[in-house]
Amino acid sequence: MIRKKYLGDSLQQILAWLAVAVTVTVCCGIIGFLFVRGYKEVSLDFITNDTLPASGMAPGILSPLIGTFLVTLLGISIALPWALAVAIFLSEYAGRNRAAYYFRVAIDVLAGVPTIVIAIFGLAMFSRPSFGFMSSMVQGVEGVHKAFGRSFLVCGVGMAIMILPFVIKTCEEAIKAVPSAYREASLALGATKWHTTARVVLLSARKGIATSVILGMGRIIGDTAIVWLLLGGSMKMTGRQPWWQIGNWLNTLKNTGATLTTYIYFNSPAGEGNKAGLAFGASLVLIAVILLLNAVVDVISAQNTSIKE
């Protein structure tokens, strides 16, 4: 009996190590393949150059790189307050009643909605004339009165909806991880429930909340469907130029552009550019950005662990 148990434990360990080895091998294989195919394209000029206006081709990734940061910043800025409010309600106020159960079911359902469905919904919604302030109105087409429905602002909202369930879950777990003794001590000193939540619980959970923000940003950076439908396929910033001037910022956010994922698709054999080298080079930069975000998450997690110890 003891021998069978020992053999069973050994087999489980072998299978676990095998699963880890396969996962690491696949990850390293993808990164290695991208490096071999794309490192020749990556240079300072590749990062700082922009699309050639004459040909419409995209030898550099300056605009897509800035577009990626804009979409990421807009998406997380919209999602975080919303997600944090829901997480506070579910963890501190809702309890275990039926309403909280249905809220959690709705969050789980939203988490399973494909990004292409969110993109189509956003396009249908933000093409309505009442949302013309977020993009622009279609002009030059007789009998058509609708909004264009594609812009950085619209794409930011779509990204916020996509990451909302993920950020809610992560923030809720971070808040629940705060020891009950912290709450009890604050309430015993005469603080109100909200004061305790805002000044004690959230401050104690700030590391976990920061981790959820960074992981949510990683999901935004890697999405393609929402960007392609809600931001458009332009490889350059559109709208009033030069876009970087302060007076043109709002106009830029209401117009279209590109991110690294749309740049990769455009230059892949499946896109119009058909420049595989540029696509692999941009993919390598995208992987580097995601690895950097994951490194930041590891640093935050390590700090959080050391504080608890």
VONUMAR-402420 format. One record per residue (C-alpha): x, y, z; residue in one letter. Coordinates in nm, 2 decimals. Example, Ala and Ser with C-alpha at 12.3 -4.5 7.8 and 13.67 -1.06 7.14 Angstrom:
east=1.23 | north=-0.45 | up=0.78 | type=A;
east=1.37 | north=-0.11 | up=0.71 | type=S;
***
This chain:
east=0.00 | north=0.00 | up=0.00 | type=M;
east=0.28 | north=0.24 | up=0.10 | type=I;
east=0.47 | north=0.14 | up=-0.22 | type=R;
east=0.17 | north=0.23 | up=-0.44 | type=K;
east=0.12 | north=0.56 | up=-0.26 | type=K;
east=0.49 | north=0.64 | up=-0.32 | type=Y;
east=0.47 | north=0.55 | up=-0.69 | type=L;
east=0.15 | north=0.76 | up=-0.72 | type=G;
east=0.33 | north=1.06 | up=-0.57 | type=D;
east=0.63 | north=1.01 | up=-0.79 | type=S;
east=0.41 | north=0.99 | up=-1.10 | type=L;
east=0.23 | north=1.31 | up=-1.01 | type=Q;
east=0.55 | north=1.49 | up=-0.96 | type=Q;
east=0.68 | north=1.37 | up=-1.29 | type=I;
east=0.36 | north=1.48 | up=-1.47 | type=L;
east=0.38 | north=1.82 | up=-1.30 | type=A;
east=0.74 | north=1.87 | up=-1.40 | type=W;
east=0.66 | north=1.76 | up=-1.75 | type=L;
east=0.37 | north=2.01 | up=-1.78 | type=A;
east=0.61 | north=2.29 | up=-1.66 | type=V;
east=0.88 | north=2.18 | up=-1.90 | type=A;
east=0.63 | north=2.18 | up=-2.20 | type=V;
east=0.50 | north=2.52 | up=-2.10 | type=T;
east=0.84 | north=2.68 | up=-2.06 | type=V;
east=0.96 | north=2.52 | up=-2.39 | type=T;
east=0.66 | north=2.65 | up=-2.58 | type=V;
east=0.71 | north=3.00 | up=-2.44 | type=C;
east=1.08 | north=3.01 | up=-2.51 | type=C;
east=1.02 | north=2.86 | up=-2.85 | type=G;
east=0.78 | north=3.14 | up=-2.94 | type=I;
east=1.01 | north=3.41 | up=-2.81 | type=I;
east=1.31 | north=3.25 | up=-2.98 | type=G;
east=1.13 | north=3.23 | up=-3.31 | type=F;
east=1.03 | north=3.59 | up=-3.30 | type=L;
east=1.38 | north=3.69 | up=-3.20 | type=F;
east=1.54 | north=3.50 | up=-3.49 | type=V;
east=1.29 | north=3.64 | up=-3.75 | type=R;
east=1.26 | north=3.99 | up=-3.62 | type=G;
east=1.58 | north=4.11 | up=-3.44 | type=Y;
east=1.72 | north=4.24 | up=-3.77 | type=K;
east=1.43 | north=4.48 | up=-3.80 | type=E;
east=1.45 | north=4.62 | up=-3.45 | type=V;
east=1.66 | north=4.94 | up=-3.42 | type=S;
east=1.64 | north=5.29 | up=-3.30 | type=L;
east=1.52 | north=5.40 | up=-3.64 | type=D;
east=1.25 | north=5.13 | up=-3.64 | type=F;
east=1.11 | north=5.26 | up=-3.31 | type=I;
east=1.14 | north=5.63 | up=-3.38 | type=T;
east=1.03 | north=5.63 | up=-3.75 | type=N;
east=0.67 | north=5.67 | up=-3.86 | type=D;
east=0.46 | north=5.56 | up=-4.16 | type=T;
east=0.56 | north=5.68 | up=-4.50 | type=L;
east=0.27 | north=5.91 | up=-4.60 | type=P;
east=0.33 | north=5.86 | up=-4.97 | type=A;
east=0.32 | north=5.48 | up=-4.99 | type=S;
east=0.10 | north=5.41 | up=-4.69 | type=G;
east=0.35 | north=5.15 | up=-4.58 | type=M;
east=0.48 | north=5.13 | up=-4.22 | type=A;
east=0.86 | north=5.10 | up=-4.19 | type=P;
east=0.85 | north=5.23 | up=-3.83 | type=G;
east=0.64 | north=5.18 | up=-3.52 | type=I;
east=0.63 | north=5.52 | up=-3.36 | type=L;
east=0.26 | north=5.59 | up=-3.42 | type=S;
east=0.15 | north=5.23 | up=-3.33 | type=P;
east=0.37 | north=5.24 | up=-3.02 | type=L;
east=0.22 | north=5.57 | up=-2.90 | type=I;
east=-0.13 | north=5.44 | up=-3.00 | type=G;
east=-0.08 | north=5.13 | up=-2.79 | type=T;
east=0.01 | north=5.35 | up=-2.48 | type=F;
east=-0.29 | north=5.58 | up=-2.55 | type=L;
east=-0.54 | north=5.29 | up=-2.58 | type=V;
east=-0.39 | north=5.12 | up=-2.27 | type=T;
east=-0.40 | north=5.44 | up=-2.06 | type=L;
east=-0.76 | north=5.51 | up=-2.17 | type=L;
east=-0.88 | north=5.16 | up=-2.11 | type=G;
east=-0.73 | north=5.12 | up=-1.76 | type=I;
east=-0.84 | north=5.47 | up=-1.66 | type=S;
east=-1.20 | north=5.39 | up=-1.74 | type=I;
east=-1.20 | north=5.03 | up=-1.60 | type=A;
east=-1.02 | north=5.08 | up=-1.27 | type=L;
east=-1.26 | north=5.32 | up=-1.09 | type=P;
east=-1.55 | north=5.11 | up=-1.21 | type=W;
east=-1.39 | north=4.78 | up=-1.12 | type=A;
east=-1.27 | north=4.91 | up=-0.78 | type=L;
east=-1.62 | north=5.03 | up=-0.69 | type=A;
east=-1.77 | north=4.69 | up=-0.78 | type=V;
east=-1.50 | north=4.50 | up=-0.59 | type=A;
east=-1.55 | north=4.72 | up=-0.28 | type=I;
east=-1.93 | north=4.66 | up=-0.29 | type=F;
east=-1.90 | north=4.28 | up=-0.34 | type=L;
east=-1.63 | north=4.23 | up=-0.07 | type=S;
east=-1.73 | north=4.48 | up=0.19 | type=E;
east=-2.10 | north=4.55 | up=0.16 | type=Y;
east=-2.29 | north=4.29 | up=-0.05 | type=A;
east=-2.24 | north=3.99 | up=0.18 | type=G;
east=-2.37 | north=3.66 | up=0.05 | type=R;
east=-2.72 | north=3.75 | up=-0.05 | type=N;
east=-2.89 | north=3.65 | up=-0.37 | type=R;
east=-2.82 | north=3.99 | up=-0.54 | type=A;
east=-2.45 | north=3.95 | up=-0.49 | type=A;
east=-2.47 | north=3.60 | up=-0.64 | type=Y;
east=-2.63 | north=3.74 | up=-0.95 | type=Y;
east=-2.37 | north=4.02 | up=-0.97 | type=F;
east=-2.10 | north=3.76 | up=-0.97 | type=R;
east=-2.27 | north=3.54 | up=-1.23 | type=V;
east=-2.30 | north=3.85 | up=-1.46 | type=A;
east=-1.93 | north=3.93 | up=-1.41 | type=I;
east=-1.84 | north=3.57 | up=-1.50 | type=D;
east=-2.06 | north=3.58 | up=-1.81 | type=V;
east=-1.90 | north=3.91 | up=-1.92 | type=L;
east=-1.56 | north=3.75 | up=-1.87 | type=A;
east=-1.65 | north=3.48 | up=-2.12 | type=G;
east=-1.77 | north=3.71 | up=-2.39 | type=V;
east=-1.53 | north=3.70 | up=-2.69 | type=P;
east=-1.35 | north=4.03 | up=-2.77 | type=T;
east=-1.49 | north=4.03 | up=-3.12 | type=I;
east=-1.85 | north=4.04 | up=-2.98 | type=V;
east=-1.75 | north=4.33 | up=-2.76 | type=I;
east=-1.60 | north=4.51 | up=-3.06 | type=A;
east=-1.92 | north=4.46 | up=-3.27 | type=I;
east=-2.14 | north=4.57 | up=-2.99 | type=F;
east=-1.92 | north=4.88 | up=-2.95 | type=G;
east=-1.93 | north=4.96 | up=-3.32 | type=L;
east=-2.31 | north=4.93 | up=-3.33 | type=A;
east=-2.35 | north=5.14 | up=-3.01 | type=M;
east=-2.10 | north=5.42 | up=-3.08 | type=F;
east=-2.21 | north=5.46 | up=-3.44 | type=S;
east=-2.53 | north=5.61 | up=-3.31 | type=R;
east=-2.56 | north=5.99 | up=-3.37 | type=P;
east=-2.59 | north=6.06 | up=-3.00 | type=S;
east=-2.23 | north=5.93 | up=-2.95 | type=F;
east=-2.08 | north=6.15 | up=-3.23 | type=G;
east=-1.89 | north=6.35 | up=-2.96 | type=F;
east=-1.67 | north=6.05 | up=-2.91 | type=M;
east=-1.55 | north=6.01 | up=-3.27 | type=S;
east=-1.70 | north=6.22 | up=-3.56 | type=S;
east=-2.01 | north=6.23 | up=-3.77 | type=M;
east=-2.01 | north=6.06 | up=-4.11 | type=V;
east=-2.00 | north=6.33 | up=-4.38 | type=Q;
east=-2.03 | north=6.33 | up=-4.75 | type=G;
east=-2.28 | north=6.04 | up=-4.77 | type=V;
east=-2.63 | north=6.15 | up=-4.85 | type=E;
east=-2.91 | north=6.01 | up=-4.63 | type=G;
east=-2.66 | north=5.88 | up=-4.37 | type=V;
east=-2.68 | north=6.04 | up=-4.02 | type=H;
east=-2.46 | north=5.84 | up=-3.79 | type=K;
east=-2.13 | north=5.86 | up=-3.60 | type=A;
east=-1.81 | north=5.71 | up=-3.74 | type=F;
east=-1.78 | north=5.50 | up=-3.43 | type=G;
east=-1.41 | north=5.46 | up=-3.44 | type=R;
east=-1.16 | north=5.65 | up=-3.23 | type=S;
east=-0.92 | north=5.62 | up=-2.94 | type=F;
east=-1.20 | north=5.72 | up=-2.70 | type=L;
east=-1.43 | north=5.45 | up=-2.84 | type=V;
east=-1.15 | north=5.19 | up=-2.84 | type=C;
east=-1.07 | north=5.28 | up=-2.48 | type=G;
east=-1.43 | north=5.21 | up=-2.37 | type=V;
east=-1.43 | north=4.88 | up=-2.55 | type=G;
east=-1.10 | north=4.78 | up=-2.38 | type=M;
east=-1.24 | north=4.88 | up=-2.04 | type=A;
east=-1.54 | north=4.65 | up=-2.09 | type=I;
east=-1.30 | north=4.37 | up=-2.19 | type=M;
east=-1.08 | north=4.38 | up=-1.89 | type=I;
east=-1.35 | north=4.48 | up=-1.64 | type=L;
east=-1.43 | north=4.13 | up=-1.51 | type=P;
east=-1.07 | north=4.04 | up=-1.48 | type=F;
east=-0.98 | north=4.36 | up=-1.28 | type=V;
east=-1.29 | north=4.32 | up=-1.06 | type=I;
east=-1.20 | north=3.97 | up=-0.96 | type=K;
east=-0.83 | north=4.06 | up=-0.89 | type=T;
east=-0.92 | north=4.37 | up=-0.69 | type=C;
east=-1.18 | north=4.18 | up=-0.49 | type=E;
east=-0.93 | north=3.91 | up=-0.40 | type=E;
east=-0.68 | north=4.17 | up=-0.30 | type=A;
east=-0.94 | north=4.34 | up=-0.07 | type=I;
east=-1.05 | north=4.01 | up=0.08 | type=K;
east=-0.68 | north=3.93 | up=0.16 | type=A;
east=-0.67 | north=4.22 | up=0.41 | type=V;
east=-0.69 | north=4.08 | up=0.76 | type=P;
east=-1.02 | north=4.13 | up=0.94 | type=S;
east=-0.82 | north=4.26 | up=1.24 | type=A;
east=-0.74 | north=4.58 | up=1.05 | type=Y;
east=-1.11 | north=4.65 | up=1.00 | type=R;
east=-1.20 | north=4.56 | up=1.35 | type=E;
east=-0.93 | north=4.79 | up=1.49 | type=A;
east=-1.04 | north=5.08 | up=1.28 | type=S;
east=-1.41 | north=5.04 | up=1.37 | type=L;
east=-1.32 | north=5.00 | up=1.74 | type=A;
east=-1.14 | north=5.34 | up=1.73 | type=L;
east=-1.46 | north=5.50 | up=1.61 | type=G;
east=-1.40 | north=5.51 | up=1.23 | type=A;
east=-1.70 | north=5.47 | up=1.00 | type=T;
east=-1.74 | north=5.18 | up=0.77 | type=K;
east=-1.65 | north=5.39 | up=0.46 | type=W;
east=-1.36 | north=5.56 | up=0.63 | type=H;
east=-1.23 | north=5.21 | up=0.73 | type=T;
east=-1.27 | north=5.09 | up=0.37 | type=T;
east=-1.11 | north=5.39 | up=0.21 | type=A;
east=-0.82 | north=5.46 | up=0.45 | type=R;
east=-0.74 | north=5.12 | up=0.59 | type=V;
east=-0.86 | north=4.84 | up=0.36 | type=V;
east=-0.77 | north=5.00 | up=0.02 | type=L;
east=-0.43 | north=5.12 | up=0.15 | type=L;
east=-0.35 | north=4.77 | up=0.27 | type=S;
east=-0.47 | north=4.61 | up=-0.06 | type=A;
east=-0.28 | north=4.86 | up=-0.28 | type=R;
east=-0.02 | north=4.62 | up=-0.39 | type=K;
east=-0.28 | north=4.37 | up=-0.52 | type=G;
east=-0.47 | north=4.65 | up=-0.69 | type=I;
east=-0.16 | north=4.77 | up=-0.86 | type=A;
east=-0.09 | north=4.41 | up=-0.98 | type=T;
east=-0.44 | north=4.39 | up=-1.12 | type=S;
east=-0.39 | north=4.72 | up=-1.31 | type=V;
east=-0.06 | north=4.60 | up=-1.47 | type=I;
east=-0.21 | north=4.27 | up=-1.57 | type=L;
east=-0.51 | north=4.45 | up=-1.71 | type=G;
east=-0.28 | north=4.67 | up=-1.91 | type=M;
east=-0.11 | north=4.36 | up=-2.05 | type=G;
east=-0.45 | north=4.23 | up=-2.18 | type=R;
east=-0.52 | north=4.55 | up=-2.35 | type=I;
east=-0.18 | north=4.57 | up=-2.52 | type=I;
east=-0.23 | north=4.22 | up=-2.66 | type=G;
east=-0.58 | north=4.26 | up=-2.81 | type=D;
east=-0.65 | north=4.29 | up=-3.18 | type=T;
east=-1.02 | north=4.25 | up=-3.25 | type=A;
east=-1.14 | north=4.55 | up=-3.05 | type=I;
east=-0.86 | north=4.77 | up=-3.19 | type=V;
east=-0.92 | north=4.68 | up=-3.55 | type=W;
east=-1.30 | north=4.75 | up=-3.53 | type=L;
east=-1.31 | north=5.04 | up=-3.28 | type=L;
east=-0.99 | north=5.22 | up=-3.37 | type=L;
east=-0.96 | north=5.14 | up=-3.74 | type=G;
east=-0.68 | north=5.02 | up=-3.96 | type=G;
east=-0.49 | north=5.34 | up=-4.02 | type=S;
east=-0.12 | north=5.31 | up=-3.96 | type=M;
east=-0.09 | north=5.68 | up=-3.87 | type=K;
east=-0.25 | north=5.93 | up=-3.63 | type=M;
east=-0.54 | north=6.10 | up=-3.81 | type=T;
east=-0.71 | north=6.42 | up=-3.73 | type=G;
east=-0.56 | north=6.76 | up=-3.67 | type=R;
east=-0.18 | north=6.76 | up=-3.72 | type=Q;
east=0.07 | north=6.77 | up=-3.56 | type=P;
east=-0.11 | north=6.54 | up=-3.31 | type=W;
east=0.14 | north=6.59 | up=-3.03 | type=W;
east=0.06 | north=6.96 | up=-2.98 | type=Q;
east=-0.16 | north=7.01 | up=-2.67 | type=I;
east=-0.43 | north=7.19 | up=-2.86 | type=G;
east=-0.47 | north=6.88 | up=-3.08 | type=N;
east=-0.49 | north=6.61 | up=-2.81 | type=W;
east=-0.87 | north=6.60 | up=-2.79 | type=L;
east=-0.90 | north=6.59 | up=-3.16 | type=N;
east=-0.65 | north=6.31 | up=-3.18 | type=T;
east=-0.84 | north=6.10 | up=-2.92 | type=L;
east=-1.16 | north=6.15 | up=-3.13 | type=K;
east=-0.99 | north=6.02 | up=-3.44 | type=N;
east=-0.83 | north=5.69 | up=-3.56 | type=T;
east=-0.48 | north=5.55 | up=-3.53 | type=G;
east=-0.30 | north=5.22 | up=-3.48 | type=A;
east=-0.15 | north=5.00 | up=-3.21 | type=T;
east=0.13 | north=4.74 | up=-3.23 | type=L;
east=-0.12 | north=4.46 | up=-3.28 | type=T;
east=-0.29 | north=4.62 | up=-3.58 | type=T;
east=0.06 | north=4.71 | up=-3.72 | type=Y;
east=0.15 | north=4.34 | up=-3.69 | type=I;
east=-0.17 | north=4.23 | up=-3.86 | type=Y;
east=-0.13 | north=4.49 | up=-4.14 | type=F;
east=0.22 | north=4.39 | up=-4.22 | type=N;
east=0.17 | north=4.01 | up=-4.19 | type=S;
east=0.10 | north=3.80 | up=-4.50 | type=P;
east=-0.27 | north=3.82 | up=-4.41 | type=A;
east=-0.28 | north=4.20 | up=-4.41 | type=G;
east=-0.24 | north=4.46 | up=-4.69 | type=E;
east=0.12 | north=4.54 | up=-4.61 | type=G;
east=0.26 | north=4.18 | up=-4.65 | type=N;
east=0.59 | north=4.28 | up=-4.49 | type=K;
east=0.66 | north=3.98 | up=-4.27 | type=A;
east=0.99 | north=4.11 | up=-4.14 | type=G;
east=0.83 | north=4.43 | up=-4.01 | type=L;
east=0.55 | north=4.22 | up=-3.85 | type=A;
east=0.81 | north=4.00 | up=-3.67 | type=F;
east=1.01 | north=4.30 | up=-3.56 | type=G;
east=0.70 | north=4.47 | up=-3.41 | type=A;
east=0.60 | north=4.14 | up=-3.25 | type=S;
east=0.94 | north=4.12 | up=-3.08 | type=L;
east=0.88 | north=4.48 | up=-2.94 | type=V;
east=0.53 | north=4.38 | up=-2.82 | type=L;
east=0.67 | north=4.07 | up=-2.64 | type=I;
east=0.93 | north=4.29 | up=-2.48 | type=A;
east=0.67 | north=4.53 | up=-2.35 | type=V;
east=0.46 | north=4.25 | up=-2.21 | type=I;
east=0.77 | north=4.09 | up=-2.04 | type=L;
east=0.85 | north=4.42 | up=-1.89 | type=L;
east=0.50 | north=4.45 | up=-1.74 | type=L;
east=0.52 | north=4.10 | up=-1.60 | type=N;
east=0.85 | north=4.19 | up=-1.44 | type=A;
east=0.69 | north=4.48 | up=-1.27 | type=V;
east=0.42 | north=4.25 | up=-1.14 | type=V;
east=0.68 | north=4.02 | up=-1.00 | type=D;
east=0.85 | north=4.31 | up=-0.83 | type=V;
east=0.53 | north=4.43 | up=-0.68 | type=I;
east=0.44 | north=4.07 | up=-0.56 | type=S;
east=0.78 | north=4.03 | up=-0.41 | type=A;
east=0.74 | north=4.36 | up=-0.22 | type=Q;
east=0.40 | north=4.25 | up=-0.10 | type=N;
east=0.53 | north=3.92 | up=0.02 | type=T;
east=0.82 | north=4.08 | up=0.21 | type=S;
east=0.58 | north=4.32 | up=0.38 | type=I;
east=0.35 | north=4.04 | up=0.50 | type=K;
east=0.65 | north=3.85 | up=0.64 | type=E;
***
